[in-house]
């Protein structure tokens, strides 16, 4: 989680000077190209990280290291083939994707990001091995290295191509993502090959086929979900872009608002969920291993710990973003145009983070299709509300924010009920909702009182002081209310 936090912060830092070069128009192109990349990447490899990690953790729970490594070997071959095909389709189909998203100026940027598809696919099997074996250090090291390279290479290439216009510069910036993935892939493969030399590997009769069958039995349903999710993501982008035009905004104004929303507000909004997503990765081998060995009690404890910790960490993030959106965006981007968008999105942070962890819990326990169905229901609600509100002038882009809150509320309600049923959990409402909510309310009150007296401080210093005070109050309240016990603190220390 620490490494993920560093990489996410570096990702935000990467966008800070980038916004000075690209401005809203260039950031809109960058956002569209990156969205196409993520959509396409998710489509072609989605399910494999979960499938490989789950298979590895189950094999290691049964003390079968050879099977764990053979799972990686078979998966790596399949993923490399898929990665090559994916890169070719994205590169040669750049015009199609750009025009489908109504941003024809993103063609060059989409072509620049296409090599990253193969690189991510190639590293997935090795990263999943380490995640399945509960060794997050190689993943953490490669992730931070990737973020540093992406930051340096992306900014350098964006500046070098600025003479060709904001759209060429956006292509250079996004090429830095591919450079970062190249470094990360090389590091993961090297570390894995060094470790694998300790194990004598061979295939038993029919083992390759059985491994492929096991991996695909998990990967295919998740891949189907990715198809649905990406189709809905594409539909959402189209709804937002066309909805803004229907709301009476001109093409340039619509691009400006969309660029502000995706390039500024959503960059900050996605930081907490991106960081906390690591909790789901971390508890996967624990729950999968416990389920494989028949230890239902251990699986339930891990699930409850993950959900509880997610809520505890997401709440203060929501408070800060709701109370201080102008300060955050001002410090990061020197641009507060999307402050109200970020403020309106703040409640959704908790809903999104809890949705992620509960989906991960279900999949780790062997319930692969259920979270997919629940995600589809929430996404359908989100699209419906978006289509209803964005085209109305009084809502425009805020229709997308409202829709996100409604969609994730539906999904998290279904997910938490399903987790309770499947793992026989008993939620302590006082511990996971009321006590942290009271602590967050105290944090909110203190930060709001301090905003006016500290307003004259330099923006960074003022933001840091107010957040530090609020965080200290939040931690103290968690202790005072008994949400966190002394024995838990001693374990951490």
C-alpha angles and dihedrals in degrees: 000000000000091000091046090051091051093049093046092049090048088050089055090044088052090058095048098072088030091064089055089057102037103029119192097313094051092043089054089056091045090050094050093047092047091048091052089050094050091044092050095041092050090049097054102039103022111129096025096090090052093041095049095042091048093048092047093049091049092048092049091047086060091047093246106137093163092060091047092055093043088054088057093048095052093043093049092057092049093046094049091053091048091047094054092050091046094052091049093049093047094047097047093037096050093113092052094051094044094051092043088060091044093243107111091171090069095072095098092046092051091052090050093055096045097091089060089069092067093042094053092045091051093052097042098085093050094045090048091053092058092045091050091051092049091242104130097167098091091047091047094049094047091045094054091045090051091052093050093049092045090051096049099038095041095051093044093050093044091053092044093054098041090103087068092058136264092294094055089044090053088055091053091049093052091047085067087067089061091049090053092050090051091058093044093049093049092050095049094047092048093049093047095048090051091053097042093060089078093066126071105228130202136143123243119218110294092358096125091054093046092049091049090048092050094047094046092048087066100030099051097058090047089047089053088052089051090054090053093042094049092046088052091046089052090047091049093052090049091047092050095047096044092038092057089052091048089052088066099263119137122240094260093045091048090051090048093052093044090049091049091049098047100029099044116013097037093044090062094037093055095053098084096042091047092051096043092047084079089071089066091050091048097051094044096084091043095053094037092049092046091048092048091052093044096248100141093166093059091047091051093048092051091049093050092046092051094049093045094048091047091055092046092053099039097052098065090046089055091048093052094047093047096047101037111028094133092051094048095048092042092054095043104036108007084232123104099174092113096044095112090048090055092045092051090049095052098092089053091064093075093043093050094047093049090046089055096049095045091049090050091050092052094047093046090053091053099264097125104156101039098071088046091057092045091049090052092053093050093045092050090053090048092052093047093052091044093052089048099049111027095066090057110092094221090060109025107146092004087067087070091051093050091046091053091053092048094045095050092045089058093046097047091049092054094041096052091048091050094048090050090053100042098044097031091239124175110211116214098214092189092055101040101034118012101042096045090043091054089048091050090049090054089049090051093050094050094046092049091051091050097048096081099043092048096042092103093058119098109278096251094045093046093049092047094049095048093046092046092051092046092048092050091051091048092052092046091050091050087056096043094049091047093241087130119034130213091246090058092051091049090054091053093047 
